[in-house]
Amino acid sequence: MKISPRSQKMASVIQQLLPALVEKILTPNQIGFLSITAVEIAGDLGMADIFVDAIGAPAGWIRHLEKISPKLEHEIARELKLRRKMIFRWKRDGGPLHAKKMESLMQE
């Protein structure tokens, strides 16, 4: 995605707002303890890739996020006073898993 200064600023605001919104809708039993590691927004502000990781999450926890995505999109658009809501794409952050693999390889 093309990154503009405006999209970077919006990404940081969305990264701050999303955890509270998700916490209002979903419980830790559904998604575990969620961490939003990064948000990347397209230059036209139409799509956002949200990188997440969860501790103690049940199988299929990302589906819960996809299910409530329209509500979150609406709330973010309302909060930021956007004319149109953007589409959220939830992506699992592989950074912590990759770090654990590298650590185990170095110990061998």
Buried (B, 14 or more C-beta within 10 A) or exposed (E): EEEBEEBEEBBEBBBEBBEEBBEEBBEEEBBBEBEBBBBBBBEEBEBBBBBBBBEEBEEEBBEBBEEBBEEBBEBBBEEBEEEEBBEBEBBBBEEEEEEEEEEEEEEE
